[in-house]
Amino acid sequence: MIKLYDYLICPYGQKVRIALAEKALSYELVTVDLRLNEHRKPDFLRLNLFGRVPVLVDDDTTVYDSTVINEYLEDEYPEPPLFPAIGMSAMRARARLLEDFADSSFTPQVGQLIVEVSKPEAERDQNRVQRLHQTVERVLDYLNHELRGNNFLAGDFSVADIGFAPRMLVLSELGIDVAANNRANIDAWLKRLLERASIRNLEGVAAEAVGGG
Ligand SMILES: N[C@@H](CCC(=O)N[C@@H](CS)C(=O)NCC(=O)O)C(=O)O
């Protein structure tokens, strides 16, 4: 039986939940409430010494870090695949690079924007808000370019799309229009992502993140 230790509004945990849903794997969700510092308790630190969610426990195997967890799931439960096929090395590298880009250069920045706009207006650092908006806009322009003629970021639906999906879902709540600046490819891609139950089911949770996460 798979157990997922997670905090619902965590975008990295959402990556894992998308993968589990795509692979139709059932699991028990164990909520680690970060607001209550449950991630600093000894029992949880025994699972992940870094004290971060998500952590996946599959019988005797404990894995943390969303990217590593999703690679583990791919190895252990290969169908349906969430990576380009073995042998398609360049496309596999592209999927990994884009996932890493999402994790390091998009997801945290959107998170910082959420924190900033959640503050009362008088306490907001407007310069920071503007800088973060610009960063997000640049990423969207880049993705729009990368999606030219493609349905997904790296061949078929993959970990690259999963990496971006959680934060893509909150952009409209932050007043960011994904289709602006002639970004028709990204607009069509987002609609395509939302056709998948694995992603559509996170929509409400994602909005909650902006409301008070
Ligand atoms: N690289 C990690 C990042 C995980 C992460 O940053 N999780 C956050 C919640 S979204 C966390 O547990 N933060 C608690 C802390 O760092 O103390 C992954 O992909 O799983």
The ligand as a MOL file (V3000), in Angstrom:
LIG
                    3D

  0  0  0     0  0            999 V3000
M  V30 BEGIN CTAB
M  V30 COUNTS 20 19 0 0 0
M  V30 BEGIN ATOM
M  V30 1 N 12.4230 19.7660 -3.9290 0
M  V30 2 C 11.3680 19.3510 -3.0440 0
M  V30 3 C 10.7150 20.5900 -2.4470 0
M  V30 4 C 9.6670 20.2190 -1.4040 0
M  V30 5 C 9.2410 21.4510 -0.5990 0
M  V30 6 O 9.8190 22.5480 -0.6900 0
M  V30 7 N 8.1900 21.2650 0.2300 0
M  V30 8 C 7.7330 22.3350 1.0880 0
M  V30 9 C 6.2250 22.4790 1.0470 0
M  V30 10 S 5.6340 22.9180 -0.5590 0
M  V30 11 C 8.0850 21.9970 2.5320 0
M  V30 12 O 7.9350 20.8800 2.9590 0
M  V30 13 N 8.5360 23.0080 3.2770 0
M  V30 14 C 8.8430 22.8540 4.6570 0
M  V30 15 C 10.2390 23.3180 4.9820 0
M  V30 16 O 11.0460 23.4960 4.0490 0
M  V30 17 O 10.5100 23.4850 6.1600 0
M  V30 18 C 10.3590 18.4980 -3.8420 0
M  V30 19 O 10.3250 18.6110 -5.0680 0
M  V30 20 O 9.6620 17.6760 -3.2200 0
M  V30 END ATOM
M  V30 BEGIN BOND
M  V30 1 1 1 2
M  V30 2 1 2 3
M  V30 3 1 2 18
M  V30 4 1 3 4
M  V30 5 1 4 5
M  V30 6 2 5 6
M  V30 7 1 5 7
M  V30 8 1 7 8
M  V30 9 1 8 9
M  V30 10 1 8 11
M  V30 11 1 9 10
M  V30 12 2 11 12
M  V30 13 1 11 13
M  V30 14 1 13 14
M  V30 15 1 14 15
M  V30 16 2 15 16
M  V30 17 1 15 17
M  V30 18 2 18 19
M  V30 19 1 18 20
M  V30 END BOND
M  V30 END CTAB
M  END
